[in-house]
Amino acid sequence: MEDTGRPRDFIRDIVATDIESGRCKVVKTRFPPEPNGYLHIGHAKSICLNFGIAKEFGGTCNLRFDDTNPSKEDMEYVESIKRDVRWLGFDWEGREFHAADYFERLYQFAVELIKKGRAYVCDLSAEEVSATRGSLTEAGRNSPFRERSVEENLDLFARMRAGEFPDGSRTLRARIDMSSPNINMRDPVMYRIMREHHYRSGDAWCIYPTYDYAHCISDSMEGITHSICTLEFEIHRPLYDWFLEQLGIYRSRQFEFARLNLSWTVMSKRKLLSLVKDGHVSGWDDPRMPTISGMRRRGYPAEAIRNFCAQIGVTKYDGITDFALLEHCVRDVLNAVAPRFMAVLDPLKLTIVNYPEDRRETLDAVNNPENPQAGSRQVPFGRTLFIERDDFCENPPKKYFRLFPGNEVRLRYAYIVKCVDFAKDPATGRISEVFCEYLPETRGGNAPEGRKIKGTIHWVAASSCVECEARLYERLFTKEDPEEGGDFIANINPASLEVRKAFAEPAVLSLKPDDKIQFERTGYFSVDQDSTPRRPVFNRTVTLKDSWSRLVAKG
C-alpha cells in the first residue's frame, strides 16, 4: 500500500482498502455520543479517530447525539459535548444530527418489521425478559406473546405510542432466535414505554427506541460508510447488521477498536456522575476529573490530547495506558509555548543585608528559553525577597546545593548571594528569615571567574509581588487501579487538592483565564476561571518532573 504519510492502524487500513477497491467513494464517519454526561479522555480517542479519518481521506464526519434515553439526558450535556469537540480542534461543519429527529422514521421502520413478522409486542416485565434470555450455556425461552398476529401487534404498538399502557408494561421486541449463541440476538427489545420529557422532542413521545435499534438505522439514514465503535460493541454487530438487512436499507458497516483504559482514574460516566453528585469533586470540570472539560480547565492543551491519542494508537486489544504518557504529552507541548514566570508557593523571607534599603532595580528575565522569539521581561528586585522554604536548610544533607549557612547560590536572573545567618520563630522553632550578602559584580547571575556556583533558586521581590492562589492537584485516587478492593470511592485521595497562598512576580497580572504558563522550578500552571485581577488563581497543570520520559529512557 502506498505510504501517504497519514497515521497507520487497522481501521485506517480498512478505509484505504475500501477506497482503493471502489467499495467506498466518499468516506463518511460519525461521532455518536449519548448526551447523558460530559465527555472524558476516552471519548477524545474516538473523536480524534472519527474526525481524523474523515479529514485524512477527504470525507465527512457527523456529530450525532444518540438521545434515546430521556431519563438521563440533558441539554447541558449536549452543549458541553459541542464545546469539547470544537475545543479539541474538530468541526462537524453543520452536520449535527439527533436520534430524536429520526423518531418518526424509526417508528415507521418498526411497523415494517412487525408487518414482516420480525417484531412483536411483549407483555413480559423487564425482569421476566431478563429471566427468559438464558445464559452463555443455556438457550433462552420464547415469550408467551411471541406468536401474536401481525394485526394484534400493529394494534398494540399503535396503542403503546398513544399512551394507553403504563410505563414498563409492554415492549416491542425483535423476533430473531431465542436459541442463538449470541445473547444479543435473543429477541432484543426495540421499544419501551417511558413517560419522560425529552430535551428535544418534549412530550411528543412516550415510547423510546433502544440504542441497538436506533443506532444502526441512524447510521444508515446518514449514509455512514464506516461506523467505528469500541470493542464492547463487537458482539452487537450481528444485531446491527440484522436490522439493516431485514429493512433492506443502506448497509453501513461497523468496525470496533479497543477503548482507552487509563491508569489512576475511572472513565465510566455512571461513576463520574456519582463523583459529581456526591460532592467528591466540584463538578464535571473539576481539574482532577478525566473529563475533557476538566482537563481543559486544568490547562491541558488540546494539541497535547490529540498527540496523546495519536501515540496510543488504535488496536483490537484491551490494555491499560499509563497516565504518565498523557502528562508527558502535556509537558511536551507546554515546554515549547508556555511563558516563564517566577512564583513562590511556600514563602520564606530572605533579606540581603548589604543591599541598600531604598534601592530598587529591574532585571531582565527570559520568557521562554525554548523559544528565542518569545523575548524577555523586566522583573523587580529589592533588598527583601521571598524564596521557597525548601530552598533553605539549616543542616543540609549531602548533595544539597541550595541555601544553607555559609553556602552561595545564584538568584535566578539576579545575583549570587551567600547565606550569613538565619532566624527562627521562638514559639515554633521554625525558620522565619534568612540573611544573605550579595556580590554586586554578579548582576545577571554571572559567577566570578574560577568560582563554581552549583545551586540556582527562584524568588520574588517582597515589595512588588502579587498575592495569588495556587491550586496543587494530585491524583484523584490513591490506587493505580481505582477499582482495587471493589469500591472506587474508598480509594479517593483525600490529598488530591492543596490550596496555597503564593506570591508571584507582578507580570502575572497581565494574564487571562486559560492562559498557560510555567512557574520556574515548580511546574506548569493555567489561569483558572475563578481568577480575578485582584487575586489571580492558578491551577497546577502538571509538574516539571517527567516520569514517562525516564521510563522510556530505561527501556
N, C-alpha and C positions, 0 to 999 in steps of 0.2 A: 504493500500500500504506500502511496506517495506520502513523503513527510511534509506536512503542511505547516509545521511549527506550532500547531494547536496542542493543548494537553491531550494525553492519551489515556484511555481507560476502556473497559469493555463496553460501556454504554456508548461512548463516542465512536468506537469501532463499529458497533451495530448501525449507528446512524450513518456513518460514512459508507458502509457497505450498502445500505438501503438506497442511498443517493446514487452510488456508482452503478447499481443494478437497475436503476429506474423504478424501483418499487416505491420510492418517495421522491416527489418533485420539489415540494416545499416543506421543510421541517416545521412542525407545529407542536410546541410543548405547552405545559401549563404548570403553574404553582397553585395547588388547591388547598389552602389552609382552612381548618374549621375555626370560625370566629368564637371560640369558647375559652380564650386565654391569650396572653401575649406570646409572641414568637420567642424561641430560645435559640441558642447557638446550633442546635441540631437542625432547626429549620433553615438556618443560614446555609448549611451544606446543600440542602435541597434547592434553595433559591439560587445559589451560585451554579448548581448543576443545570437546572432547567433554563434559567435565563442565559447562562453561559453557552449552552449548546445551541440555543436559538440564535444567539449572536454569531457564534463561530461558523455556523453553517448557513448564515443568511436567511434564517427563518423568523418565526414569531413565537412569543411566549405570552400566554394569557394569565391574568390574575383572576382566579375563580374561588369564590367563597362557598365551601360546601356546608351551607347553613340549613341542615335538615333536622336539627335538634334544638328547637327554640327555647327549651327549658334551661339551656346552658350558654346560649349565645347572646351577644350584646353588641350594639353599635360602637361602644367604646373599643371593643376588640377589633372591629373592622377598621376603624380609623388608626389604631395603633399598628396594625399589620401593614397598612398602606405606608405609614411613616417609616416603618422599619425597612420595607423593600426599597423605598426611594433612597433612604439613608445609605443602604448598602451599595447604591450606585446603579440600580436597575430601573427600567421604565417599561411598563406594560402598554404604553402608547394608546391609552384609551380602551384597551381590550379588558375591561373589568366586567366580570360576569358573576352571577349568584345562582346557586341551585334553586333558590326560591323563585327566580324568574322563569324557571322551567316547570314549576309545579303543575300547571295545567297540562302541559305536554306529557309530563311523566304520568299523570293520571290517565291520560288517553292511551298511553303505551300499556299501562297496567290493564286497562279494559281490553286491549287487543290480546294480551296474554290470557285473560280469562276466557275470551271467545275461542282461543285456540286450545283451551283445556290445559293451559300451562300455569294457571294460578287459581287459587280458591280461597274463600273466606273461612277462617278457622275460629272456633269459639273457645279454644283452649286458652287458659291463662298463661302468662309468661313463664310461671313456674312449671306448669304442665307441659308446655312446649319444650322447655329445657329437659324435663324428666324423660320425655319420649325420644330425644335425639340420639340416645345411645352413647357409646364411648368409642375410643380408638379400636377396641377389640370386639365391640358388640354393636350390631346394627340397630338403627332406630326403629320406632314403631309408627305405623301410619296413623295420622289423626283420624278420629271417627268422622270428621267433617270433610275428608279428602275427596269423597265421591259425590259431593253436591253437584247438581246440574249446572250447566253454564248459565241458564236463566236465573237460578236461585243465587248464584254467586254475583251475577251482574246486579241483581236487585239489592242484595245485601251490601255490596260495595258502594252503590249509589247512596244507600241509606247511611252507611258509615260516613260518607262525605257530608251528607245533610245533617249530621249531628244527632241521629236518633238513638245512638247507643252510648253507654257510659265509657269513660276512659278505660283503656286496657281490656275491654270486654271482648273485642274481636280484633283480628289481624288479617291482612291479606298475605298469603304465603305462596311462594313459587312451588309448582308441582314438579319435582325433579325425581329424586331417588332416595328414599329413606334408608337404603342399604349401602349407599355409596361409601367407599373408604374415606372420602373427604367429607368431614362433618359439615363443612360449609355448603355442601350440595344437598343436604338432607332437608329439603323443603324450607329454605330460609324465609324469614319474614321480610316482606316488601313494604308494608304499610302498617302503622299502628295508630290508634286513636289517642290524641293528646290535645287537650284544650289548653294550649299555651299561646300567649301572644307572641307573634313573630316580629322581630325588629324591622323587617322589611315588608312582609305581606300582611301584617296586622293580625286581625281575627278572621281573615277570609277562609282559613283552613282549620279544620280540627283533626285532620288525618295528615300524617307526615311520612314521606318515604324514608327508608333506611339508607345509610351511606352506600352499602354494597349495590343497592338497586339504582340509586340516583347517580352515583359517580361514573359508572361506565357509560350511561346514556348521555350524561353531560359531556363527557369526552367525545362521544360520537357526534353530538349536535354541533360541537365546536370544531370538528374535523381534526382532532388531535391525532398526530401521527405516532408519537412516542409518549405513552402515558407512564411516567417514571415514578415509581413508588419505593418505599422502604421495604426491606426484606420480609417483614411480618405479613405483607400482603401477597406474598408468593402463593400461599395456599388458597387465597381468594381468587386467583387468576382464572381458574376454570369457571367460576361463577360469573366473573366479569365477561368472559367470552360467551358463556351460555345465554345471558340476557341479550347480547347484541346479535347472536346467531338466531335466536328464537324470534326476535323482532325484525330481522332482515334489514338492519340499518348499517350505516358505515361502521366498519370494524376497526376501531382504534386498537393498538397493541400495547400491552402492559409489560414493563420491564422493572425488575427490582434490584436495589442495591442495599448494602449494609448501612444501617443508620449510624449516626455518630453517638458513641458512648464515651463520656469524658470522666476522667478520674476526679475525685474530690467534689462531685456535685450530683444532683439528681435532675433529670430532664423530663419527668412525667408532668404534664400540665396539671394533672389532678394533685400531685404533691406540691408543685409550685403554688397552686391556688391555695392549698392549706397553709403554706408558709405565710402567704399574704393575709388570708382571712383570720388566722390565729395570732397575728401580730408578731411573728418571729422576725419579719423584715418590715421595712417601712412601706413597701408597695412593690408592684411589678417592676418598677425601675430602680429598686434598691441596688446600689452598685455591687452588692455581694451576690446578686442573682445571676444565673446564666442566661437571662433573657437578653435579647438584642438591645432593648431599651435600657436595661441595667448596665450592660457593657458600654453603651454609648455614654451614659451618664458618668460612668467611672472614668471614661477617657479613652477607651479602646478606639483606634481609628478604623473606619470602615475598610480601608485598604488592608489593614492587618488581619481582619477577619476573612477577607477574600483570599489573602495569601495563605492563611491557615487552612482554609477549605481546599485550596489547590495542593498544599503539601500533604494533607492526609489522604488525598486521592479518593477514588471510587472503586470499591471492591464488592465481592459477593460474600465476604466473610466477616462475621461479627468480631469485634475486638475492642479494647479499651485504649483510648488515646490519652496520653499524659497531658494534664493541664499545663505543664511547663512548656510544652510546644506552643500553645496558644500565647502564653506570656512572652516567649521568645519572639514570636511574630510581631507582637505589640512593641517590644523594645526595638526590634529591627527597624520598624517604621519611625517610631518616635525619635530614635537616636539621630536620624538624619534631618528631622524637621523641627524638633522641639527647641525653642529658645531656652537658654540657661538663665537662671536667677539664683540668688542666694537667700536661704531662709534657715532659721534656727528653730527646731521643733521642741527642744528641751533646753531652754536658755540658762547659761551661766555667765555672770558678769565678768568681763575682762577689762582691766584698766592698765593703760600704757603710762607708766609713772613718769617717763621722761618726754612725753609728748605734750606740747603746750595745751593748757586747758581751753584757751579761746581759739585754737586753730581748727579750721575746717578745710577739707580739700576733697576733690573728687578724683577718682581713679578710673582708668579705662579697663573695662571688662569685656571679654569676648562673648558674643551672643550664642554662637554655636561653632565649636572647633571643627565639626564635621562639614560645615558649610561656610567657606570663606566669604561668600556673598552676603551672609547674614549680618556682617558688620559688628559693631560694638556699642556699648552703652556706658554711661557715667554712673559710678557708684559712690555715694557719700562715705567719707571716712572721718573718724574723730578719735579723741582720747579714750572714750568709753565704748566698748563693744559688747555684743552678746556672741558667745560661741556655744557649740553643743556641749552639754555636760559630760558626755563620754569622750570628749576630746581633751580632757584633763584627768590625770590620775596621780594621786599623792604617792602611791607605791606601785609603780608600773610593773607589769610582767615583762618577760623577755619579748623582744621584737615589737615593743610598743613605741611607735615613733612620733606620737603626738605630744602634747604638753605635759611636762612633769617638772618638778623643781630642778633648775639648772639646765634644762633642755631648750633647744632652739627649734622653732618651726617656722614655716612660711605661711603668712596670712594670704589667702588666695587673692591675687591681683594687687596686693598691698606691700607689706614689709615683712622682713624677718624679725621675729621677736624672741626674747629669751625669758623664761619664767624665773622670776626672782623671789616670789613669795606667794602666799595664798592665805585666805581667811576662812574660818568656819563659823557656822551659826552655833553659838554656845548652847542653845536649847536642844538642838538636834544632832550636833556634831557633823552636819552636812557641809560640804564645801559651799561657801556663799560668794566668793570672789577670788579671782586670780590676778596677780600683779605681774606685769611684764615690762621689759625695756625693749625699745625698738632700735634698729640700726637705720638711721636716716638715709644712708647711702644706698639702701637696698630697695628703694621705691620700685614698685612693679614686681617685687618678689625675687629680684636677681641676687644671687648669693655672691659674696666677695670671692675673688679668685682663691682657689685652694680650700674653700670651705664647703663641706658637703652637708646639705640640709635634706634629711630623709622624709620629714613629715610636712604635709600641707593641709591646713584646715580652713573651713569657710567661716564666715562671720557676717554680722550686720551692725551698723552703727546705731548705738542706743538713742542718739538724738534725733534720728530721721527715720527709723524703721517703722514699719506698718504692722499693727497687731492684726492677726488673722486666725482663722480656724482651720486646722489641718485634720482631716478625717483619714485615719490609717486603717486600711482594710486588710484582713487576713482571710484565710479560707473560711467559708461558711460552716464547714463540717470538720470535725476532728479526725475523721477516718477517710482514707483514700477511697474506700467503698462505703458511702454513707448508709447503705443498706445492711452493713455488717451488724449482726445481732438482731436483725429483723425490724428495727424501729429507727428510721432515719431521723426522727425528731430528737431521739435520745442522743444522737451524735452531733447535734448543733453545737458549734463552737461559741462558748459564752464570751470569748475574747476576739470575736471576728471584727469588731469595730472599736477603735480607740479614738477619742476626740481630744485633741491637744490645742492649747493656746500657743501660737507660734508667732515669731517675728520675722518679717521679710523685708527685703530692700524696697524702697518706695516705687520702683519701676513697675511693680506688680499692679499698681493702681490703674495702669493703662489696659489691663487685661479684661476680657469679656467672658461671659458664661460659655463654656465648652472649649475655650482656648486651652491648648495643651502645652505644657512646659516641663522642664526638668529643674528641680531644686538640686543644686550640685551636691554630690556625695550622699544624697538622701533618696532620690527616686524620681519617677515621672508622675506628674500631677495634672489634674484637669480642674478648671474653674467650675464649681458647681452652680446649678441654677438658683440655689439659695443665696448665692454671693451678692453682696451689696457694696457700693463704693466705700461705705464707712467700715465694713467688716468683710473682707474677702474670705471666701470659703473654698478650700482646695480638697479634692478627693485624690488620695494616692492611687494612681492607676496601676503601677507596678513598681517594684523595687529595681535598683540598678543591677542587682545580682542575677545572673542568668544561669539557672541550674541546668536548663536543657542544653546549652552550648557545652557545658562541662561534661554532661552525659555523653553527648555525641563525640567530643574530643577523646573521651576514654574508650570509645568504641564498644 
